[in-house]
């Protein structure tokens, strides 16, 4: 029996065992083995390409020499045999068979009413349900990363008209909510495919942009070779409206501005290091290498720190670190490097590239499961490092849009990072969607209920509803509302909105199901996560075959290996060191420092 046949047989066995007794109920070594089998099964059965020749840009198959060892701004030429793969403005793929992904229309699209789902099941009560194992920086980080991976944009010119539910106090009837822009190459009405405005790759495009215009705006060669726009005050020195270009200013707030600021500063620190090592290099040479290093550092932080904070199960603590370092461990990896090509033994970075069963793309189902708006608090407490007497309370809307720069100047990055580190985000569960997002004014003036939009988005894009979604992932379906939630009160609330368990929307089901121990979200979303988390690395040649000192430089590889979120924060904001010193993970809650004297 061949090695691949054995893996397929084990994957089939792992899925069968998991259906009878979920993977997390086994001892950790068995859980890990089952997860590897489940991931192999997902790689075989849940990757679908939606692009056709007309939907891909026409490119010269031979790239300019620069792009052999550097990332392009639009994501082209990552895979040199398929240069349009993963490029900006190409279609999002699927994790379910396209023939089973039916965009909903007419009465089905509005049943049950998205606004009723929002107010009855998703709306946060008077108190936020906290995620006590995380800090607010973890919520900001997720939004920062998703802006790298995907954006559909919106079409406010052709809004959906949602009937206002009886007794609802929304000022207009019908309620107008924006729809997803039409794929210009799609056939049929409604279309079954949609376009990603960003590059699909994990390439830090939220910092560097997916257009030449954006990238030109952030570069500052006058500051030194490769540098980006950080002013003398240490803040991002470009038009604040341009900062939010990925997805527009909608959703922009001080949490995103903080992360853009620190990683643009980190980019310039890498440029300084590279400039000292290679003084004859041009501006483009230094910029290209620094971008590679920053993108890989972000991918590493997300894989081994953010993920292990939000999925705090022993098997995931080992498994996600193994994604990066292999089961041979970080210590062995740093001492002797790779032990062959195996991604299991030595991690995905540096292993052979593999797209598995479909060309690489971000998928609609991945977008859907990453709707985790409950992580965002409505209100924030601003603290000062070492000064317990300073406690300013601000609402999210005081920190959002173009107000974010004023807040950053008023309090400073050090105290804002400290405030985020010492506060909890919301838990990803029902009745915990931020209140302010349910009457949110967009930068184009349209007022929306973002929770209702989340429901509409999956329906209009053909993402299956909860039970069908589980069946397509080879998971057992929920037999009733109480089977889904395990909570009679929540089951009754679901029954008051949905006629049948088959009608439950994906987002509602994901937030209703009890998560595995230590998890910040449920097992259904986790299936897409374990498939796509490794795929974003495994398909990218800059993390696989070209993750080498020849491409990154020996100094760049060392920078990636030696740094994490804590070291980045302390490098640029050294007064955070006392708060970060006691924590193993920068996305876990930080201690509140008693005063400046005691903290040192």
Secondary structure, 3 states (H helix, E strand, C coil): CCHHHHHHHHHHHHHHHHHHCCHHHCCHHHHHHHHHHHHHHHHHHCCECCCCHHHCCCCCCCCCHHHHCCCCCCCCCCCCCCCCCCCCCEECEECCCHHHCCCCCHHHHCCCCHHHHHHHHHECCCCCCEECCCCHHHHHHHHHHHHHHCCCCCEEEEEEEECCCCCCCCCCCCEEEEECCCCCCCCCCCCCCCEECCCCCCCCHHHHCCCHHHHHHHECHHHCCCCECECCCCCECCCHHHHCCCCCCCCCEHHHHHHHHHHHHHHHHHHHHHHHHCCCCCHHHHHHHHHHHHHHHHHHHHHHHHHHHHECCHHHHHHHHHHHHCCCCHHHHHHHCCCCCCHHHHCCCCCCCCCCCCCCCCEHHHHHHCCCHHHCCCEEEEEECCEEEEEEEEEHHHCECCHHHHHHHHHCHHHHHHHHHCCCEECCCCCCECHHHHHEECCCCCEECHHHHHHHHHHHCCCCCHHHHHHHCCCCCCCCHHHHHCCHHHHHHHHHHCCCHHHCCHHHHHHHCCCCCCECCCHHHHHHHHHHHHHHHHCCCCCCCCCCHHHHCHHHHHHHHHCCHHHHHHHHCHHHHHHHHCCCCCCCCCCCCCEHHHHC
